[in-house]
């Protein structure tokens, strides 16, 4: 099991079961991968996707970066199709032929205002898996990030090792966070990420009963300057999901959130990938 940044340094959990799976309804080709900005479309949680013009080169230089490849238009036929019923799938990668990866940011502990400015400048799409204990001191911090088109998803109330809890406690963690996030941000999360990546069958039941229709895992985790990979060749692949955290100098050995994120973008650019919005490749259930 690979290591991950966050509240623990390793995803191996004593006494718990950590499993991995990839379940999707169908796999589209993802289109031609042309570097064109996406047109407005309905998002999985009912809001409108914000179209993104490519940032000016000067905006990248402001943050010590060179431009990433332009984000391609997402496929009309979404490669992941979720069901309103049944056991929720676990996603570790999005099946697509487009040379894109997806950035997810967990917890919400660090609330650096410069990161909001960075995101406004660069318009990099991210998915935020927020945990109530981390965000309750300042719910408003995440609203400007949401206004940029970034979706807010479920990451439990208190960040426990889910696979160590009985079903009733797992349900409390997921349903409690679902209720608060829906109330504070106006949309119900479609996706769930278990803390430390630890889940079992009861976690999938709890997620499904509380509202999210998929569990999202990851293939790479961002540390301070480099990523940790599950693949032994240490290379990104089309559709990979990358894990990062809202972290600051106290947990990043003096590195700021914006510096860590800039390092992440450099690693992605080195391998020639664009960054796409995860939710643009997922079809929510039809009711």
N, C-alpha and C positions, 0 to 999 in steps of 0.2 A: 504494500500500500504506500502511495506516495505521501510525502509530508505536505502539510498545508499551513499557510500563515493563519493567524487568528488567535483565539484565546488559548489554544494549545498548539504545540509545534508539530504534532503528528496526528494523523488520522486514525492510528491504531488505538482502539479503545478496549481496555481490559474488561472482560465480562460481557462485552456487547458484541453484536454481530453486525459487521459492515458488509453489505452486499452491493453489487453493481449489476445494472441491466440496462439495455437499450431497447425500448419498445416504441415503435411508431406505426401509424396506420398504413402509410404509404410513402414511397420515396420518389419525389420528382427529380428531374434533372437539374432544376435550378436555373435554366435558361442559359443565355449566351455569355453572361457575365460582363456585359457592356458597362462601362463606367458612366452611368447616368444617374442623376439624383432621383430618388423615389417620388412618385406622385402621391398626393394625399390619399389615405385609405383608412377604413375603419380598423381600429386596433382590437386586440382580443378582449379588452375590458370595456369596450364600448366608446372610448374616446377616439379622437381623430389623430392619426399619425401626423406628426409635424414634418413637412418636407424640409430637407436640408440642402441648401446651396453649399458648394465647397468653400471652405474658409480661404481667405487670401493668404498668400505665402507669408506675408508679414505677420499674420497671426501665429503661424507655426514658429517662425523665427523668434517671436516674443517669448516663447516658452522653450527656446533652445532646441527646436525640432525642425525636421524637414517633413514636407507633406506626405501623408500616407496615400496609397492608391485610392481613387475615388470609390465610394460605396456604390455597388451596382444596384439596379432596381430589383427588389425582391420578386421572386416568382409569383405569378398569379395563382398557380396551383401550389398551395403550401405543402412542403414536404412532410410536415408533421400535422396530423389531424387528430384532435382529441375528442373523446367521447364523453357524454354527459353522465354515463352510467358505467358500472364495472370498476375493476381495479385500476388505479391510476398507473400509467407507465412511468418509467424512470429514463430520463434523457441524459446521455453523456456527450452526444454529438448530434448535430443536425445534418441529415443526409442531403448534400447539395454538391453540384459540380462547380459552383462559384467559389472563387478563391477568397473566402471571407471567414472571419472568426468572430466570436461573440464575447463581449466583456461583461462579466457580472461582478457586482461589488456588494459585499455582505456586511451585515451588522448595523453600522451607522454610528460607531463610537466616536470617530473623529469628525468634526464639523468645521473644516477649514474654509473660510470665505473665499480664499484664493482659488480653491478647487472649483467653486461655482463660477468664478470669472474665467477660469481655464476652459470649463465646459462650454460657456457661452461663446468663447473665442473659437474653439476648435470644433464644436458640435459633434463630438464623438458619441455615438449611441451606446448607452449602457443599460443594464437591468439591475435594479437595486433590490436586494433581498434584505429587508429591514426587520430588526428584532426590537421589540418594544422597550425592553430594559435599556437599550443603547440609545434610542431616539427620543424617549419621553422627556428628556431635559430640554429639547428644542425640536418639536415636530415641524416647525415652520422652515427649518434649514433645508429640508428636502423638497419643498414645494417649487423653488426656482428650477431645480434639476428636473422635477416632474414636468414643469411647464415647457421644457425643451423637448419633450416627447419621450422622456425616459420613464419606463414603467416601474411601479413599486410592487414588489412581490413579498410573499410570506416567509419568515425565518424564525418563527416561534416567539413566545413572550419572554422567555428567560434563558434561552440558549442551553438547554440540557442535552445530554446524550440520549437521544430519543429511543434508541434500541434497548436501553436499560429500564425504560418505563413501561408500566402496564398501559393497556389501550386507553383507559379512562384518562390517565394523566397526559398521554400523548394528544388525546382529543382536546383537552383543556389548553395545551400549549398552542396548537394550530388554530383552533376556533377562536381563542382569545386574541391572538395576533390578527387573525382575519377580521374580526369585528372592529378592532381599533384602527387598523390600516384603512378599512373601508370608510369608517367614520371620519378619519382625519384627512384622507386624500381623495375621497369621493368616488373611488372605484374599487371593486372587489378583486383581490389578487387571483390570478389564474394559475400561478405556479407556486411551488413550495420547495425550499431547500432545507434539509435537515442539518442542524449544526454538526460540525466535524464530518459531515457526510455519512453519519451513522443512522441507519434505518433498518427496519425489518417489516414483516408483513403487516403488523399492526400500524406502523407508520403510514403505510399506503392506504390502509382503511381510514385512519384518522384524517389524512389529507383529503381523501375523497368525500368524507362526510362533512368536512368543514368548508368546502368550496373549491380549493385548488384542484385542478384536473391533471396535473403532472408533477412529478418530482424531478428537479434539475440537479444533476451532478456536474462534473467537470473533467477535462482532460489535462489541463495545466493549471498551476497555481503561481501567482506572482508573489515574489518575496520582496526584496528591496531593490536589487539591480537586475536580477535575472529570474527566469521562470523555472519551476520544477515541472518535469514532464512525466507522464505515465509511460509514454512510448520510449523504448530504449534508445532510439536514434535521436531523441531530443529535437524533434521537428514538429512544427505545426502542420495540421492537415485541414482540408476544407471542412468547414462546419464545426471546428473545435470550439468548445465552451471553456473560457478562461475564468478562473476564480481570482478575485482581488478582495481587499478589505478597506473599509474606511478606517485608516490608521494614520497616526502622526508620529512626531519625533520620539516620543517616549517609548513607542513600541517598534520603531523602525531605525533604532540606533542613530538618532539625530536627523534622519531623512524626513522631509515633509511629505504630505500626501501628494502634492503636485509633482515633486521630484520622483516619487515612486511611480506615479502614473505616467510621467514623461518617459521613464525607463521602460515601462511596459510598452508604450507606443513605439519606442525605438526597437525593441525586440521583435515586435510585430512587423514593422517596416523592413527590418533586415531580411525577413523571409518573404517579403513581397505580398503580404496580405492586406486586404481592406478590412475595416470593422463594420459589421452590420448590426441591426437591431434584432435581437433574438425573437421578439414577439412578431416581427414581420414574416417569420418563417413558420409560424405555428397557427393552425386553424382552430379557433375555439369551438367548443361543442355547439351544435345547433339545437335549440330548445324546441 
